[in-house]
């Protein structure tokens, strides 16, 4: 069996300040517990498959992996294929997959993270599940800048409107192209 992991869950498009809080916490817990810090994400934005239309992305997977490793000290990026089977998987089954296939010992996710069929596995249910099965779990609260809740969708809106200054404030770094 390979080393147990602290796994950050999310799509991490754009790697903004909210993601930074989550990734920093993942690396911190991994150091404290002597575990491997990892990110688990998907090969396409889940909403693209759910809605049937492509979600415009802020960053490419290789850019995200580079930032994970070089800026946040995340050793491993695990990319799962988001297909119909994944989309219809119950959230409890998804968490069991993490436990059994990826040796997760601790999960870190954002307050607004959801998983499983129809997004039914919310952060609170994930935390309750982790407590029941003896896994660690941290839920990262919202991060705000200028009174706005940082999110990839807000950054997309800023870029669409040409407000790169605000987009960069929400990113915490210049927009990468």
N, C-alpha and C positions, 0 to 999 in steps of 0.2 A: 504494500500500500504506500502511495506517495504521501508527502507531507500534508498535513491538514492545512486548510486555507481559511483566510478571512476573505469573503467575497463581497464586493460592491456590486449591487444590482442596478441596472439602468441602461438606457441607450446612449447617453452621454454625448448627444449631438452638440458640437461646438465647444464642449468642455468649458462651461461658464463658471461663475463664482459659486453657484449652488452645487455644481458637480465637484468643485474644488473642496468644499467643506466635507462632502461625502468621501472623496478620495483621500484627503488628508487624515480623516478619522480611520479609514480602512488601514492605511499605512501605520498609523499610531497604534492601533490595536494589535496588528501583526507584530510590530516590534515588542510591545509589552508581553505578548503571549508566546513569542517565538514561533509564529506561524507564517505561512507564505501569503503575501498580499496579492489578491487577484481581482480582476474585473470580469463579470459575466454579462455579455450583451448579445445582440442578434445581428445577423447579416443584413437585414433590412428593417426599416422602421416598422414596428408592429402595426401602427395605424395605417400604413400603406396597404397592407393586406386586409385589415378590418374594413377600411373605408372603400377599398377598391381603386383608390387614386394615390399616386405617389406623393409622399410628403417631401417637400424640398429640403435637402439636407444642408447643414451649415459646415460640415466637415466630412472628410473621407475617413474610412476606418483606419488607414495607415497613419494619418495625422493624429487621430485619437490615441492609438497605441503608442506612438512616439511620446506624446504628452504624458500619458499614464506612466510610462517607464522613466523618462528623463526628468519630468517636473515633480511627479508625485511618488516615485519609487515603487510603483506597482510592477511586480515581477512577471505577471502572467495575464494575458488577455484571452479569455475563452469566448469564442463566438459560436453561438448556436444558430442553426438554420431555422428561420421562422417560417414554417410551412403550415398547412392546414391542420396537421396533427398537433403541432405546438399551439396553434391558435385555439384549438378545442380542448386542450389539456386542462383538467381541473387544477386549481392553484395548489391544493395539497399534494397532488402528484408531482407538480413542478418542484416543490420544495423537497420532496422525497428524492427526486432525481438529483438535486444539488447535493443532498446528504450522501447518497449512495455512489454516484458517479464522480463527484468532484470533491469529496472529503471535506465538505464545508463544516467548520467548527463555529463560525461566527458570520452573521449576515449584517451588512450595512446597506440601508436603502433610504431614499428620501421620503418625506412625509406624504408625498402624493404618488408614490410608486404603487403600481398594481400589477398583478400577474394572474395567469390562469384564464380560463374561459370567461369571456365578457369582462375581464378585469376584476373579477370577484374577490381575488385575494388582495385586500388592501393592507397598508402598512400595519394597522392595528392587528389584523388577523395573522399576519406574518410574525409579529412580535409574540402573540399568544401561542402560536404553533411552536416557535423556537423555545419558549419557556417550557412548554409541555414535554418537548423531546430533549431538552438539555443543551440547546444551542445558544450561543450568545447572539444578541441582536441589538443594533443601534438604529434608531430612526432619526434622521437628520431633519431638524426643523427648517422652515422656509428661510431663505436668505433674501434680504431686501437691500436695494440700492436706490437712493433718492425716493424712498417711500414706495417703490415698485417691487413686487415679488419677482425675483430673477427666474426666468424660464426660457427654454429654447424657442417656444412659440412667440414670446415677447421680443426676443432678439430677431427672429425672422421678420416680425412686424416692423421693427426699427429699421432693418436693412431695406425692406420693401419701400418704406417711406423715405429712405435716404438719410436717416439719422444715425450715421456711423459713430458719432461721438457717444451717443447714448448706448448703442450696441456695444461699443468697446468698454464702456463703464460696466455694463452687465456681464460681459465676458471676463473682465479683469485683465485683459490683454488685447492687443490689436487683433482684429478679424484676420484670419488666415485665408489666403486665396491660392 
